[in-house]
């Protein structure tokens, strides 16, 4: 069954939601829908409980470390 929901004011991730519940979470325009074998009440509870991790950007140190360098190496290269 498909349920039209009120969009929450928080991040959502459809793949994580499907892995957690087995139901599809998708938007069409400004509308949010949950589709699956669930009641509207179950969908509301699942949506309220859905809190995917917030993506974070890697720091400069993380990016340097990914290629085997450090901040000290960068400072040395820049003559600082």
PDB file of N, CA, C and O in Angstrom:
ATOM      1  N   UNK A   1       0.842  -1.176   0.000  1.00  0.00           N
ATOM      2  CA  UNK A   1       0.000   0.000   0.000  1.00  0.00           C
ATOM      3  C   UNK A   1       0.885   1.236   0.000  1.00  0.00           C
ATOM      4  O   UNK A   1       1.971   1.232   0.579  1.00  0.00           O
ATOM      5  N   UNK A   2       0.424   2.276  -0.641  1.00  0.00           N
ATOM      6  CA  UNK A   2       1.170   3.531  -0.727  1.00  0.00           C
ATOM      7  C   UNK A   2       0.533   4.570   0.192  1.00  0.00           C
ATOM      8  O   UNK A   2      -0.684   4.752   0.191  1.00  0.00           O
ATOM      9  N   UNK A   3       1.381   5.256   0.986  1.00  0.00           N
ATOM     10  CA  UNK A   3       0.894   6.260   1.931  1.00  0.00           C
ATOM     11  C   UNK A   3       1.572   7.596   1.660  1.00  0.00           C
ATOM     12  O   UNK A   3       2.799   7.672   1.601  1.00  0.00           O
ATOM     13  N   UNK A   4       0.775   8.653   1.496  1.00  0.00           N
ATOM     14  CA  UNK A   4       1.310  10.003   1.356  1.00  0.00           C
ATOM     15  C   UNK A   4       1.584  10.528   2.757  1.00  0.00           C
ATOM     16  O   UNK A   4       0.712  10.502   3.625  1.00  0.00           O
ATOM     17  N   UNK A   5       2.812  11.008   2.969  1.00  0.00           N
ATOM     18  CA  UNK A   5       3.235  11.431   4.293  1.00  0.00           C
ATOM     19  C   UNK A   5       3.590  12.913   4.282  1.00  0.00           C
ATOM     20  O   UNK A   5       3.805  13.504   3.224  1.00  0.00           O
ATOM     21  N   UNK A   6       3.649  13.497   5.455  1.00  0.00           N
ATOM     22  CA  UNK A   6       4.153  14.853   5.610  1.00  0.00           C
ATOM     23  C   UNK A   6       5.671  14.763   5.660  1.00  0.00           C
ATOM     24  O   UNK A   6       6.225  13.961   6.412  1.00  0.00           O
ATOM     25  N   UNK A   7       6.348  15.591   4.855  1.00  0.00           N
ATOM     26  CA  UNK A   7       7.808  15.570   4.849  1.00  0.00           C
ATOM     27  C   UNK A   7       8.337  16.059   6.191  1.00  0.00           C
ATOM     28  O   UNK A   7       7.991  17.155   6.633  1.00  0.00           O
ATOM     29  N   UNK A   8       9.170  15.255   6.840  1.00  0.00           N
ATOM     30  CA  UNK A   8       9.762  15.720   8.094  1.00  0.00           C
ATOM     31  C   UNK A   8      10.880  16.721   7.818  1.00  0.00           C
ATOM     32  O   UNK A   8      11.443  16.755   6.724  1.00  0.00           O
ATOM     33  N   UNK A   9      11.185  17.516   8.801  1.00  0.00           N
ATOM     34  CA  UNK A   9      12.248  18.508   8.668  1.00  0.00           C
ATOM     35  C   UNK A   9      13.550  17.896   9.181  1.00  0.00           C
ATOM     36  O   UNK A   9      14.138  18.371  10.153  1.00  0.00           O
ATOM     37  N   UNK A  10      13.987  16.829   8.506  1.00  0.00           N
ATOM     38  CA  UNK A  10      15.227  16.152   8.862  1.00  0.00           C
ATOM     39  C   UNK A  10      15.711  15.397   7.629  1.00  0.00           C
ATOM     40  O   UNK A  10      14.942  15.177   6.694  1.00  0.00           O
ATOM     41  N   UNK A  11      16.981  14.998   7.623  1.00  0.00           N
ATOM     42  CA  UNK A  11      17.478  14.247   6.470  1.00  0.00           C
ATOM     43  C   UNK A  11      16.815  12.882   6.366  1.00  0.00           C
ATOM     44  O   UNK A  11      16.451  12.272   7.372  1.00  0.00           O
ATOM     45  N   UNK A  12      16.668  12.418   5.139  1.00  0.00           N
ATOM     46  CA  UNK A  12      16.117  11.086   4.892  1.00  0.00           C
ATOM     47  C   UNK A  12      16.997  10.396   3.863  1.00  0.00           C
ATOM     48  O   UNK A  12      17.619  11.054   3.029  1.00  0.00           O
ATOM     49  N   UNK A  13      17.049   9.084   3.920  1.00  0.00           N
ATOM     50  CA  UNK A  13      17.846   8.321   2.963  1.00  0.00           C
ATOM     51  C   UNK A  13      17.040   7.091   2.568  1.00  0.00           C
ATOM     52  O   UNK A  13      16.810   6.198   3.384  1.00  0.00           O
ATOM     53  N   UNK A  14      16.613   7.054   1.305  1.00  0.00           N
ATOM     54  CA  UNK A  14      15.686   6.004   0.867  1.00  0.00           C
ATOM     55  C   UNK A  14      16.285   4.601   0.944  1.00  0.00           C
ATOM     56  O   UNK A  14      15.575   3.654   1.280  1.00  0.00           O
ATOM     57  N   UNK A  15      17.573   4.445   0.641  1.00  0.00           N
ATOM     58  CA  UNK A  15      18.188   3.117   0.695  1.00  0.00           C
ATOM     59  C   UNK A  15      18.265   2.611   2.130  1.00  0.00           C
ATOM     60  O   UNK A  15      17.959   1.449   2.399  1.00  0.00           O
ATOM     61  N   UNK A  16      18.674   3.478   3.050  1.00  0.00           N
ATOM     62  CA  UNK A  16      18.742   3.083   4.467  1.00  0.00           C
ATOM     63  C   UNK A  16      17.345   2.778   4.979  1.00  0.00           C
ATOM     64  O   UNK A  16      17.160   1.814   5.722  1.00  0.00           O
ATOM     65  N   UNK A  17      16.356   3.581   4.595  1.00  0.00           N
ATOM     66  CA  UNK A  17      14.980   3.356   5.031  1.00  0.00           C
ATOM     67  C   UNK A  17      14.483   1.994   4.545  1.00  0.00           C
ATOM     68  O   UNK A  17      13.853   1.255   5.301  1.00  0.00           O
ATOM     69  N   UNK A  18      14.770   1.663   3.276  1.00  0.00           N
ATOM     70  CA  UNK A  18      14.355   0.359   2.731  1.00  0.00           C
ATOM     71  C   UNK A  18      15.052  -0.788   3.471  1.00  0.00           C
ATOM     72  O   UNK A  18      14.429  -1.810   3.760  1.00  0.00           O
ATOM     73  N   UNK A  19      16.342  -0.619   3.777  1.00  0.00           N
ATOM     74  CA  UNK A  19      17.072  -1.650   4.512  1.00  0.00           C
ATOM     75  C   UNK A  19      16.509  -1.832   5.925  1.00  0.00           C
ATOM     76  O   UNK A  19      16.458  -2.952   6.433  1.00  0.00           O
ATOM     77  N   UNK A  20      16.089  -0.742   6.552  1.00  0.00           N
ATOM     78  CA  UNK A  20      15.542  -0.789   7.911  1.00  0.00           C
ATOM     79  C   UNK A  20      14.138  -1.401   7.953  1.00  0.00           C
ATOM     80  O   UNK A  20      13.805  -2.146   8.874  1.00  0.00           O
ATOM     81  N   UNK A  21      13.320  -1.078   6.944  1.00  0.00           N
ATOM     82  CA  UNK A  21      11.900  -1.419   7.023  1.00  0.00           C
ATOM     83  C   UNK A  21      11.409  -2.398   5.964  1.00  0.00           C
ATOM     84  O   UNK A  21      10.420  -3.101   6.176  1.00  0.00           O
ATOM     85  N   UNK A  22      12.093  -2.446   4.832  1.00  0.00           N
ATOM     86  CA  UNK A  22      11.605  -3.233   3.694  1.00  0.00           C
ATOM     87  C   UNK A  22      10.612  -2.457   2.849  1.00  0.00           C
ATOM     88  O   UNK A  22      10.061  -3.008   1.896  1.00  0.00           O
ATOM     89  N   UNK A  23      10.365  -1.191   3.168  1.00  0.00           N
ATOM     90  CA  UNK A  23       9.412  -0.352   2.448  1.00  0.00           C
ATOM     91  C   UNK A  23      10.153   0.696   1.641  1.00  0.00           C
ATOM     92  O   UNK A  23      11.267   1.087   1.988  1.00  0.00           O
ATOM     93  N   UNK A  24       9.531   1.150   0.563  1.00  0.00           N
ATOM     94  CA  UNK A  24      10.126   2.182  -0.283  1.00  0.00           C
ATOM     95  C   UNK A  24       9.770   3.570   0.241  1.00  0.00           C
ATOM     96  O   UNK A  24       8.640   3.811   0.665  1.00  0.00           O
ATOM     97  N   UNK A  25      10.725   4.460   0.209  1.00  0.00           N
ATOM     98  CA  UNK A  25      10.547   5.864   0.586  1.00  0.00           C
ATOM     99  C   UNK A  25      10.938   6.684  -0.633  1.00  0.00           C
ATOM    100  O   UNK A  25      12.065   6.578  -1.116  1.00  0.00           O
ATOM    101  N   UNK A  26      10.013   7.504  -1.138  1.00  0.00           N
ATOM    102  CA  UNK A  26      10.338   8.301  -2.315  1.00  0.00           C
ATOM    103  C   UNK A  26       9.529   9.588  -2.320  1.00  0.00           C
ATOM    104  O   UNK A  26       8.509   9.713  -1.642  1.00  0.00           O
ATOM    105  N   UNK A  27      10.019  10.546  -3.112  1.00  0.00           N
ATOM    106  CA  UNK A  27       9.324  11.826  -3.246  1.00  0.00           C
ATOM    107  C   UNK A  27       8.909  12.021  -4.687  1.00  0.00           C
ATOM    108  O   UNK A  27       9.560  11.541  -5.616  1.00  0.00           O
ATOM    109  N   UNK A  28       7.824  12.726  -4.849  1.00  0.00           N
ATOM    110  CA  UNK A  28       7.348  13.165  -6.153  1.00  0.00           C
ATOM    111  C   UNK A  28       6.971  14.623  -5.985  1.00  0.00           C
ATOM    112  O   UNK A  28       5.972  14.950  -5.344  1.00  0.00           O
ATOM    113  N   UNK A  29       7.784  15.498  -6.568  1.00  0.00           N
ATOM    114  CA  UNK A  29       7.561  16.922  -6.346  1.00  0.00           C
ATOM    115  C   UNK A  29       7.751  17.241  -4.879  1.00  0.00           C
ATOM    116  O   UNK A  29       8.801  16.943  -4.310  1.00  0.00           O
ATOM    117  N   UNK A  30       6.753  17.843  -4.261  1.00  0.00           N
ATOM    118  CA  UNK A  30       6.830  18.177  -2.845  1.00  0.00           C
ATOM    119  C   UNK A  30       6.200  17.110  -1.953  1.00  0.00           C
ATOM    120  O   UNK A  30       6.108  17.296  -0.740  1.00  0.00           O
ATOM    121  N   UNK A  31       5.767  15.995  -2.543  1.00  0.00           N
ATOM    122  CA  UNK A  31       5.082  14.945  -1.778  1.00  0.00           C
ATOM    123  C   UNK A  31       6.042  13.808  -1.425  1.00  0.00           C
ATOM    124  O   UNK A  31       6.900  13.433  -2.225  1.00  0.00           O
ATOM    125  N   UNK A  32       5.885  13.272  -0.226  1.00  0.00           N
ATOM    126  CA  UNK A  32       6.675  12.147   0.262  1.00  0.00           C
ATOM    127  C   UNK A  32       5.759  10.940   0.376  1.00  0.00           C
ATOM    128  O   UNK A  32       4.647  11.042   0.895  1.00  0.00           O
ATOM    129  N   UNK A  33       6.226   9.798  -0.109  1.00  0.00           N
ATOM    130  CA  UNK A  33       5.427   8.580  -0.070  1.00  0.00           C
ATOM    131  C   UNK A  33       6.211   7.438   0.547  1.00  0.00           C
ATOM    132  O   UNK A  33       7.429   7.347   0.387  1.00  0.00           O
ATOM    133  N   UNK A  34       5.511   6.575   1.249  1.00  0.00           N
ATOM    134  CA  UNK A  34       6.047   5.303   1.718  1.00  0.00           C
ATOM    135  C   UNK A  34       5.180   4.229   1.101  1.00  0.00           C
ATOM    136  O   UNK A  34       3.954   4.251   1.217  1.00  0.00           O
ATOM    137  N   UNK A  35       5.834   3.289   0.443  1.00  0.00           N
ATOM    138  CA  UNK A  35       5.122   2.221  -0.243  1.00  0.00           C
ATOM    139  C   UNK A  35       5.601   0.881   0.279  1.00  0.00           C
ATOM    140  O   UNK A  35       6.800   0.605   0.293  1.00  0.00           O
ATOM    141  N   UNK A  36       4.663   0.050   0.709  1.00  0.00           N
ATOM    142  CA  UNK A  36       5.013  -1.272   1.205  1.00  0.00           C
ATOM    143  C   UNK A  36       3.857  -1.892   1.950  1.00  0.00           C
ATOM    144  O   UNK A  36       2.767  -1.324   2.026  1.00  0.00           O
ATOM    145  N   UNK A  37       4.109  -3.061   2.496  1.00  0.00           N
ATOM    146  CA  UNK A  37       3.085  -3.795   3.235  1.00  0.00           C
ATOM    147  C   UNK A  37       3.024  -3.254   4.663  1.00  0.00           C
ATOM    148  O   UNK A  37       3.516  -3.883   5.600  1.00  0.00           O
ATOM    149  N   UNK A  38       2.407  -2.068   4.812  1.00  0.00           N
ATOM    150  CA  UNK A  38       2.336  -1.422   6.122  1.00  0.00           C
ATOM    151  C   UNK A  38       1.083  -0.562   6.202  1.00  0.00           C
ATOM    152  O   UNK A  38       0.512  -0.160   5.188  1.00  0.00           O
ATOM    153  N   UNK A  39       0.675  -0.293   7.431  1.00  0.00           N
ATOM    154  CA  UNK A  39      -0.440   0.631   7.642  1.00  0.00           C
ATOM    155  C   UNK A  39       0.117   2.048   7.669  1.00  0.00           C
ATOM    156  O   UNK A  39       1.329   2.238   7.775  1.00  0.00           O
ATOM    157  N   UNK A  40      -0.738   3.015   7.576  1.00  0.00           N
ATOM    158  CA  UNK A  40      -0.318   4.422   7.664  1.00  0.00           C
ATOM    159  C   UNK A  40       0.355   4.681   9.012  1.00  0.00           C
ATOM    160  O   UNK A  40       1.346   5.408   9.081  1.00  0.00           O
ATOM    161  N   UNK A  41      -0.175   4.093  10.073  1.00  0.00           N
ATOM    162  CA  UNK A  41       0.393   4.287  11.410  1.00  0.00           C
ATOM    163  C   UNK A  41       1.796   3.690  11.496  1.00  0.00           C
ATOM    164  O   UNK A  41       2.698   4.306  12.065  1.00  0.00           O
ATOM    165  N   UNK A  42       1.985   2.490  10.932  1.00  0.00           N
ATOM    166  CA  UNK A  42       3.312   1.863  10.932  1.00  0.00           C
ATOM    167  C   UNK A  42       4.302   2.719  10.134  1.00  0.00           C
ATOM    168  O   UNK A  42       5.457   2.876  10.530  1.00  0.00           O
ATOM    169  N   UNK A  43       3.842   3.265   9.015  1.00  0.00           N
ATOM    170  CA  UNK A  43       4.695   4.116   8.183  1.00  0.00           C
ATOM    171  C   UNK A  43       5.096   5.382   8.939  1.00  0.00           C
ATOM    172  O   UNK A  43       6.244   5.815   8.848  1.00  0.00           O
ATOM    173  N   UNK A  44       4.169   5.976   9.679  1.00  0.00           N
ATOM    174  CA  UNK A  44       4.462   7.174  10.462  1.00  0.00           C
ATOM    175  C   UNK A  44       5.497   6.889  11.541  1.00  0.00           C
ATOM    176  O   UNK A  44       6.411   7.686  11.754  1.00  0.00           O
ATOM    177  N   UNK A  45       5.356   5.756  12.224  1.00  0.00           N
ATOM    178  CA  UNK A  45       6.307   5.369  13.276  1.00  0.00           C
ATOM    179  C   UNK A  45       7.692   5.136  12.668  1.00  0.00           C
ATOM    180  O   UNK A  45       8.697   5.591  13.213  1.00  0.00           O
ATOM    181  N   UNK A  46       7.740   4.428  11.544  1.00  0.00           N
ATOM    182  CA  UNK A  46       9.019   4.150  10.891  1.00  0.00           C
ATOM    183  C   UNK A  46       9.686   5.438  10.420  1.00  0.00           C
ATOM    184  O   UNK A  46      10.900   5.589  10.557  1.00  0.00           O
ATOM    185  N   UNK A  47       8.911   6.361   9.870  1.00  0.00           N
ATOM    186  CA  UNK A  47       9.463   7.628   9.405  1.00  0.00           C
ATOM    187  C   UNK A  47       9.991   8.444  10.579  1.00  0.00           C
ATOM    188  O   UNK A  47      11.052   9.059  10.474  1.00  0.00           O
ATOM    189  N   UNK A  48       9.278   8.456  11.677  1.00  0.00           N
ATOM    190  CA  UNK A  48       9.727   9.187  12.864  1.00  0.00           C
ATOM    191  C   UNK A  48      11.018   8.590  13.423  1.00  0.00           C
ATOM    192  O   UNK A  48      11.865   9.323  13.934  1.00  0.00           O
ATOM    193  N   UNK A  49      11.174   7.281  13.332  1.00  0.00           N
ATOM    194  CA  UNK A  49      12.351   6.600  13.870  1.00  0.00           C
ATOM    195  C   UNK A  49      13.543   6.650  12.919  1.00  0.00           C
ATOM    196  O   UNK A  49      14.668   6.353  13.322  1.00  0.00           O
ATOM    197  N   UNK A  50      13.308   7.022  11.670  1.00  0.00           N
ATOM    198  CA  UNK A  50      14.360   7.028  10.649  1.00  0.00           C
ATOM    199  C   UNK A  50      15.314   8.193  10.879  1.00  0.00           C
ATOM    200  O   UNK A  50      14.939   9.351  10.696  1.00  0.00           O
ATOM    201  N   UNK A  51      16.541   7.890  11.279  1.00  0.00           N
ATOM    202  CA  UNK A  51      17.560   8.913  11.523  1.00  0.00           C
ATOM    203  C   UNK A  51      18.877   8.482  10.901  1.00  0.00           C
ATOM    204  O   UNK A  51      19.771   8.015  11.607  1.00  0.00           O
ATOM    205  N   UNK A  52      19.010   8.635   9.573  1.00  0.00           N
ATOM    206  CA  UNK A  52      20.257   8.221   8.934  1.00  0.00           C
ATOM    207  C   UNK A  52      21.416   9.117   9.373  1.00  0.00           C
ATOM    208  O   UNK A  52      21.202  10.272   9.743  1.00  0.00           O
ATOM    209  N   UNK A  53      22.620   8.599   9.333  1.00  0.00           N
ATOM    210  CA  UNK A  53      23.764   9.435   9.706  1.00  0.00           C
ATOM    211  C   UNK A  53      23.911  10.604   8.731  1.00  0.00           C
ATOM    212  O   UNK A  53      23.676  10.463   7.531  1.00  0.00           O
ATOM    213  N   UNK A  54      24.299  11.741   9.263  1.00  0.00           N
ATOM    214  CA  UNK A  54      24.503  12.922   8.434  1.00  0.00           C
ATOM    215  C   UNK A  54      25.851  12.776   7.733  1.00  0.00           C
ATOM    216  O   UNK A  54      26.866  12.544   8.389  1.00  0.00           O
ATOM    217  N   UNK A  55      25.870  12.909   6.403  1.00  0.00           N
ATOM    218  CA  UNK A  55      27.149  12.792   5.709  1.00  0.00           C
ATOM    219  C   UNK A  55      28.095  13.904   6.126  1.00  0.00           C
ATOM    220  O   UNK A  55      27.674  15.044   6.325  1.00  0.00           O
ATOM    221  N   UNK A  56      29.358  13.578   6.258  1.00  0.00           N
ATOM    222  CA  UNK A  56      30.350  14.579   6.626  1.00  0.00           C
ATOM    223  C   UNK A  56      31.392  14.682   5.522  1.00  0.00           C
ATOM    224  O   UNK A  56      31.733  13.694   4.872  1.00  0.00           O
ATOM    225  N   UNK A  57      31.877  15.865   5.330  1.00  0.00           N
ATOM    226  CA  UNK A  57      32.930  16.097   4.352  1.00  0.00           C
ATOM    227  C   UNK A  57      34.270  15.745   4.993  1.00  0.00           C
ATOM    228  O   UNK A  57      34.493  16.053   6.164  1.00  0.00           O
ATOM    229  N   UNK A  58      35.157  15.108   4.244  1.00  0.00           N
ATOM    230  CA  UNK A  58      36.481  14.818   4.808  1.00  0.00           C
ATOM    231  C   UNK A  58      37.259  16.116   5.023  1.00  0.00           C
ATOM    232  O   UNK A  58      37.097  17.078   4.272  1.00  0.00           O
ATOM    233  N   UNK A  59      38.096  16.133   6.044  1.00  0.00           N
ATOM    234  CA  UNK A  59      38.924  17.299   6.311  1.00  0.00           C
ATOM    235  C   UNK A  59      40.124  17.290   5.372  1.00  0.00           C
ATOM    236  O   UNK A  59      40.378  16.303   4.682  1.00  0.00           O
ATOM    237  N   UNK A  60      40.850  18.388   5.352  1.00  0.00           N
ATOM    238  CA  UNK A  60      42.069  18.452   4.552  1.00  0.00           C
ATOM    239  C   UNK A  60      43.035  17.367   5.014  1.00  0.00           C
ATOM    240  O   UNK A  60      43.678  16.712   4.194  1.00  0.00           O
ATOM    241  N   UNK A  61      43.137  17.177   6.331  1.00  0.00           N
ATOM    242  CA  UNK A  61      44.025  16.142   6.860  1.00  0.00           C
ATOM    243  C   UNK A  61      43.598  14.757   6.375  1.00  0.00           C
ATOM    244  O   UNK A  61      44.446  13.929   6.042  1.00  0.00           O
ATOM    245  N   UNK A  62      42.287  14.500   6.334  1.00  0.00           N
ATOM    246  CA  UNK A  62      41.788  13.214   5.829  1.00  0.00           C
ATOM    247  C   UNK A  62      42.159  13.014   4.369  1.00  0.00           C
ATOM    248  O   UNK A  62      42.577  11.928   3.969  1.00  0.00           O
ATOM    249  N   UNK A  63      42.003  14.074   3.571  1.00  0.00           N
ATOM    250  CA  UNK A  63      42.321  13.977   2.144  1.00  0.00           C
ATOM    251  C   UNK A  63      43.806  13.752   1.930  1.00  0.00           C
ATOM    252  O   UNK A  63      44.206  12.950   1.086  1.00  0.00           O
ATOM    253  N   UNK A  64      44.625  14.463   2.698  1.00  0.00           N
ATOM    254  CA  UNK A  64      46.075  14.264   2.586  1.00  0.00           C
ATOM    255  C   UNK A  64      46.458  12.849   3.005  1.00  0.00           C
ATOM    256  O   UNK A  64      47.266  12.201   2.341  1.00  0.00           O
ATOM    257  N   UNK A  65      45.884  12.371   4.099  1.00  0.00           N
ATOM    258  CA  UNK A  65      46.191  11.021   4.590  1.00  0.00           C
ATOM    259  C   UNK A  65      45.799   9.958   3.568  1.00  0.00           C
ATOM    260  O   UNK A  65      46.443   8.912   3.489  1.00  0.00           O
ATOM    261  N   UNK A  66      44.749  10.213   2.782  1.00  0.00           N
ATOM    262  CA  UNK A  66      44.304   9.227   1.801  1.00  0.00           C
ATOM    263  C   UNK A  66      45.323   9.026   0.676  1.00  0.00           C
ATOM    264  O   UNK A  66      45.279   8.019  -0.031  1.00  0.00           O
ATOM    265  N   UNK A  67      46.238   9.987   0.511  1.00  0.00           N
ATOM    266  CA  UNK A  67      47.294   9.847  -0.497  1.00  0.00           C
ATOM    267  C   UNK A  67      48.671   9.728   0.151  1.00  0.00           C
ATOM    268  O   UNK A  67      49.693   9.904  -0.512  1.00  0.00           O
ATOM    269  N   UNK A  68      48.692   9.426   1.462  1.00  0.00           N
ATOM    270  CA  UNK A  68      49.949   9.160   2.160  1.00  0.00           C
ATOM    271  C   UNK A  68      50.716  10.394   2.596  1.00  0.00           C
ATOM    272  O   UNK A  68      51.923  10.315   2.826  1.00  0.00           O
ATOM    273  N   UNK A  69      50.046  11.532   2.715  1.00  0.00           N
ATOM    274  CA  UNK A  69      50.711  12.757   3.149  1.00  0.00           C
ATOM    275  C   UNK A  69      50.115  13.237   4.465  1.00  0.00           C
ATOM    276  O   UNK A  69      49.078  12.744   4.909  1.00  0.00           O
ATOM    277  N   UNK A  70      50.789  14.215   5.086  1.00  0.00           N
ATOM    278  CA  UNK A  70      50.296  14.801   6.328  1.00  0.00           C
ATOM    279  C   UNK A  70      50.226  16.311   6.167  1.00  0.00           C
ATOM    280  O   UNK A  70      50.693  16.855   5.166  1.00  0.00           O
ATOM    281  N   UNK A  71      49.652  16.980   7.137  1.00  0.00           N
ATOM    282  CA  UNK A  71      49.587  18.443   7.127  1.00  0.00           C
ATOM    283  C   UNK A  71      51.007  18.994   7.192  1.00  0.00           C
ATOM    284  O   UNK A  71      51.317  19.998   6.551  1.00  0.00           O
ATOM    285  N   UNK A  72      51.869  18.337   7.966  1.00  0.00           N
ATOM    286  CA  UNK A  72      53.274  18.768   8.053  1.00  0.00           C
ATOM    287  C   UNK A  72      53.941  18.678   6.671  1.00  0.00           C
ATOM    288  O   UNK A  72      54.703  19.568   6.295  1.00  0.00           O
ATOM    289  N   UNK A  73      53.659  17.619   5.924  1.00  0.00           N
ATOM    290  CA  UNK A  73      54.219  17.491   4.568  1.00  0.00           C
ATOM    291  C   UNK A  73      53.752  18.650   3.686  1.00  0.00           C
ATOM    292  O   UNK A  73      54.536  19.198   2.912  1.00  0.00           O
ATOM    293  N   UNK A  74      52.495  19.017   3.801  1.00  0.00           N
ATOM    294  CA  UNK A  74      51.935  20.118   3.003  1.00  0.00           C
ATOM    295  C   UNK A  74      52.617  21.429   3.385  1.00  0.00           C
ATOM    296  O   UNK A  74      53.002  22.204   2.510  1.00  0.00           O
ATOM    297  N   UNK A  75      52.769  21.683   4.684  1.00  0.00           N
ATOM    298  CA  UNK A  75      53.431  22.909   5.137  1.00  0.00           C
ATOM    299  C   UNK A  75      54.859  22.976   4.620  1.00  0.00           C
ATOM    300  O   UNK A  75      55.313  24.032   4.178  1.00  0.00           O
ATOM    301  N   UNK A  76      55.570  21.850   4.673  1.00  0.00           N
ATOM    302  CA  UNK A  76      56.936  21.804   4.174  1.00  0.00           C
ATOM    303  C   UNK A  76      56.968  22.108   2.670  1.00  0.00           C
ATOM    304  O   UNK A  76      57.805  22.883   2.205  1.00  0.00           O
ATOM    305  N   UNK A  77      56.059  21.497   1.925  1.00  0.00           N
ATOM    306  CA  UNK A  77      56.003  21.714   0.478  1.00  0.00           C
ATOM    307  C   UNK A  77      55.702  23.165   0.138  1.00  0.00           C
ATOM    308  O   UNK A  77      56.181  23.677  -0.874  1.00  0.00           O
ATOM    309  N   UNK A  78      54.912  23.834   0.976  1.00  0.00           N
ATOM    310  CA  UNK A  78      54.553  25.222   0.742  1.00  0.00           C
ATOM    311  C   UNK A  78      55.579  26.193   1.331  1.00  0.00           C
ATOM    312  O   UNK A  78      55.461  27.406   1.157  1.00  0.00           O
ATOM    313  N   UNK A  79      56.573  25.663   2.020  1.00  0.00           N
ATOM    314  CA  UNK A  79      57.600  26.502   2.627  1.00  0.00           C
ATOM    315  C   UNK A  79      57.116  27.244   3.847  1.00  0.00           C
ATOM    316  O   UNK A  79      57.611  28.332   4.142  1.00  0.00           O
ATOM    317  N   UNK A  80      56.176  26.694   4.551  1.00  0.00           N
ATOM    318  CA  UNK A  80      55.647  27.355   5.746  1.00  0.00           C
ATOM    319  C   UNK A  80      56.265  26.815   7.008  1.00  0.00           C
ATOM    320  O   UNK A  80      55.928  27.266   8.102  1.00  0.00           O
TER     321      UNK A  80
END
